[in-house]
Amino acid sequence: MISDDDLDDLIHDTASRRNDYFATLGQLDGNWSPIVNPRFADGPAWPTRPGWQRITNGRTTMIASSGLTDPWFESQASNNGIGVETIIATNDALPADLMQMTATWLYQFAVAISNAAATDGRFALRHDKYGIFLFGVPHSDYLDASDDWICYDDCFGFLIGIQIPQQEMTFPLPGGDARLLTAKLLTPDEYIFVADNGPNGAAKLNALFVADGSHHLSSIQRSSAL
């Protein structure tokens, strides 16, 4: 069984190695973390305390979850939490100030996707089975985006697991290898297409994103690829 001191060391080492990996994506220039783990207020169960890391690379702004791969604090053995971190990225113009960022669609969707991954707990299994997969996040007043992006089932649709060009998506942690999963915001037409056509639809839509050069990048200004 891991002692409290050993667990603290493991959490610290995990965070350090995770940040080393994030640094391969760009510059780490700010982060957010709540004081209290939401699991103690009937919220999603993160392994330790939730966190989000902003990463910039040229005109690209990314927000990654930072804590889904922490070891479960009640575990008796070394582990990497739920085994994935999620990330959403855009080339859309956004404020540089961290406090202003919390009011943007990018931050709000990054939080929503990572909380959904924590609640679902099976993103790693879904990716192992299907590769790229569809996931819907329920619409709420907290998610500030145009109604044009709300899908037929009152959710925002995302394609999870699109490859970032020339980027290694698996990274080593003390508790085992983990994976970074991108989340790309879909138009309602794209969401319906993948829902109707399953993995083949996801693969075809991904090919369209590769062809138009957008790959994993989200934008609330773009038109449907279909």
N, C-alpha and C positions, 0 to 999 in steps of 0.2 A: 504494500500500500504506500502511496506517495505521501510524504509528510507535508505539512503546511509550508514549511520553508522550501522544500524541493518543488512544490507546486508553484510557489511564487517565482522561483528561479526559472521554471519551465515556461511560465506565462511571459516572463521578461524576455527569455531567449527566443520564444516564438514571435513576439512582437518585433524584436530586432531583426530576425531573419525575414519576416514578412515585409518590413520596411526596406530591407536590402533588395528584395524582389520588386517592390513597387518602384524603387529608384531606377529600375531598368526600363520603366515606362515613361519616365520624365522626372520633373522636379517636384518633390514633396513640399508643398507650400502652405499647408494649413490642415487642421483636423478638428473634428467635433466629437464629443462624447458626453452622454448624459451622466448625471451624478449617480443615479440609481438604475440598476438593471430593471428593464420593464417587466421581466418575468415575475418580479415581486409585487407588481400591480396588475396581475392578470394579463400581461402583455406577452409578446413573443419571447420564447426561451432561447436567448443567446447563451453560449457556453460560459462566458464571464460577463463583462460589461460591453455593450455595443459601442462601436466607434466608426467613424467615416473619415477617409483620407482624401483630400483634394490633391490631384496630380496635374501638372500642366506640361505640355510639350508643344512649343510653338503656339499656334492658334487653337490647339485642342485642349479642352478642359475635361478632366475625368474626375469622377467621385467613386471611390471604391469602399466597400465595407471593410472594416478592420476589426476583427474579433470573432467572426464566424469560425475561424480556424484555431481560436484559442482552445486549450484543453478544458474539458468539462471540469468545473471545480470540485464536483462530487465524485469524480472518477478515481479508481484505485490504480490506474495504469496510465502511462503516457499515451496521448491521443491527439488528434488534430481537429477536435470539435466535429462539425458537420462536414468538414473536408473541402469546402469551397469558400471563396470570397467572390462577391459580385461587383461588377463595375458598369457604369454607364458613362458614355463619352459623347462629346459634341464639339463641333466647330462653330456653333452659334455664339454670338457675342453675349457675354455674361459679366456681371460686376466682379471686380477684383476683391472687394471687401468681403471678408468671411461672413460677417453678420448679414450683409445684404444677400449673400449667396443662399442663405437659408430660406429666402422667399422665392427662389427660382424653381422652375419645373425640374431642372437637373437634380438639384439637391432633394427635392420632394420625391421624385421617382427613385433616386438612389436609395433613400431611406425605405420607401415602400417595397422595393424589390428585395432588399436585404432582410427586411422583417418578414417578407413572404417566404424567403429561403429558410429563415430560422423557424418559422411556424410549420412549414412543409417538412423540413428535415430530410428531404429526399432528392435535392437537386443533383448531388453527386451520382446517385443511382439512376436518375432520369437521364443524365448526360451519358453515363456508361452504356445505357440501354439504347438510347435514341440518337445520341450526338446532339445536334441542335434540336431544341424543343420549344413548344409554344407554352406561354404561361400568361394568365390574366390576373391583373391586380384590380380589385373592386374599386369603383369610383367612389370618392368621398370628397367632402368639402375641403379636406386638407390638401388634396392633389389639385394644384392650380394649373390647369392646362385648358386649352380651348375645347369646347364641347364637340368640336369636329373630330376629336381623337377618341371619344367615348364609343365603345363597340356595342353591338346589339344586346349583349348581356350585361350592360351597365358596368363594364370594366375597361381598363386600359390594357391593350395587348402588347406583349413583348416576345421577341424571339431570343431565346437564351442560348448562349454558347457559340456565337459566331467568332471565328478566328480573327485575332488582331494580326494584320500582316507583319511578317517577320518578327513575331514575338513568341517566345516560349510561354505557353499557358499553364504549364505545370511547374510548381516550385517546391523545394524541399523544406520541411520544418522538423523540429525535434520529434514530433509525434507521427511523422510520416509525410509522404508527398500530398500536396493539396493542389487544387486547380482554381484558376481564375476564370469565372464565367461572365462574359459580357451580356448585357441586356439591351436590346435595340427596340425602341418604341415603334410600334406598327400602326399604320392607318387601319381604319375599320375594314376596308376592302382586303388588305393584306391579312388581317387577322382571320377573317371569314375564309379566305382561300386556304390558309394553313389548317384551320379547324376542319374544313371539308376534305382536305387531301392528305392529312396526316404527315408522316415523315417525308414522303415524296414532295408534298407541298412545301415543307420547310426547306428541303434541299433546293427546290426550284427557286424559291424566293431568295435564298442565300446566294444562288448563282446570279440572280438579277442584281443583288447588292454588290457583288464582286464586279460585275460588268459595268455598273455605273460608278464604281470607285468609292462608294460610301461605306462598304464593308459593315463594320460593327457600329458606326457612328449614328447617333440619333440626332434628329432635328425636328422642331415643331414648325419649321418653315418649308419642309420638303413636300413634294407631291408623291402620290402612291407610285410604287414601282410597277404596278400591274396596269 
